[in-house]
Amino acid sequence: MPATTATEFDATFFRGLFGTDEASWTEFIGVSVNSFKAAREQMARAISEGDMETVSKVRHAIGPSLTQWGAVTLEGTLRRLDTSNMGDLWPSIEPEFDALFTAFKAL
């Protein structure tokens, strides 16, 4: 199933906060991308180790930002993770992260 994050992604909320300040906007995008990359790595490691506590902490840390960026499928799928399904769901989540990073590159 193709990732839907790319079609949902919407920078309008955050873009409006920066107006014409391109330098700050660019810096903010970089910080966001780095945060999501770190979260993805932490999630992958935690899932491979069966560490639901870390999975929970990471998804709660990035959930609001994902929603504000319009990545609702990714955020919603992360919320569905639990100890019984995280290994099965993770392969469908990784393409959503890839789509998110592709959307950032287009900015």
C-alpha positions in Angstrom: 0.0 0.0 0.0 1.5 3.4 -1.0 2.3 5.9 1.8 -0.4 8.6 2.2 1.7 11.0 4.2 3.0 12.7 1.1 -0.5 13.7 0.0 -1.5 14.7 3.5 1.5 16.8 4.3 0.8 20.5 4.7 3.3 23.1 5.7 0.7 25.9 6.0 0.5 26.0 9.8 4.2 26.2 10.4 5.0 28.3 7.3 2.6 31.0 8.6 4.6 31.3 11.8 7.7 32.4 9.9 6.3 34.8 7.3 9.1 36.1 5.2 11.9 35.0 7.5 13.4 32.5 5.2 16.5 31.8 7.3 14.4 30.8 10.3 12.0 28.8 8.2 14.9 26.8 6.7 16.4 26.3 10.1 13.1 25.1 11.5 12.7 22.6 8.7 16.1 21.2 9.4 15.3 20.9 13.1 12.0 19.1 12.3 13.6 16.7 9.9 16.4 15.9 12.4 13.8 15.3 15.1 11.7 13.0 13.0 14.8 11.1 11.8 15.9 10.6 15.4 12.4 9.5 16.4 12.3 7.0 13.6 15.6 5.5 14.6 14.5 5.3 18.3 11.3 3.7 17.3 12.9 1.1 15.1 15.4 0.2 17.8 12.7 0.0 20.5 10.4 -2.1 18.3 13.2 -4.5 17.5 13.9 -4.8 21.3 10.2 -5.0 22.2 10.5 -1.8 24.3 7.0 -0.5 24.4 7.8 2.2 26.9 10.2 3.9 24.5 7.8 3.5 21.6 5.2 5.2 23.7 7.5 8.1 24.8 8.7 8.7 21.2 5.3 8.7 19.6 3.9 11.0 22.2 6.9 13.4 21.7 6.4 13.7 17.9 2.6 13.2 17.7 1.5 16.8 17.9 4.1 18.0 15.4 3.1 15.2 13.0 -0.5 16.4 13.2 0.5 20.0 12.7 2.5 19.0 9.6 -0.6 17.1 8.3 1.0 13.7 8.6 -2.2 12.2 10.2 -1.8 8.7 8.8 1.7 8.4 10.2 0.6 9.8 13.6 -2.5 7.6 13.7 -0.6 4.5 12.9 1.9 5.2 15.6 -0.9 5.6 18.0 -2.1 2.1 17.1 1.2 0.5 18.1 1.0 -1.8 21.1 3.0 -4.8 22.3 0.9 -7.2 20.4 1.3 -5.6 16.9 4.3 -3.3 16.8 6.4 -5.8 14.9 3.7 -6.3 12.4 2.8 -2.6 12.0 6.3 -1.2 11.7 6.9 -2.2 8.1 3.8 -0.1 7.1 5.1 2.8 9.2 8.5 3.1 7.7 7.2 4.1 4.2 5.2 6.9 5.9 8.4 8.3 7.4 10.0 8.1 4.0 7.1 10.0 2.5 7.4 12.6 5.2 11.1 13.2 4.5 10.3 13.4 0.7 7.7 16.0 1.5 10.2 18.0 3.5 12.7 17.9 0.7 10.1 19.5 -1.6 9.9 22.5 0.6 
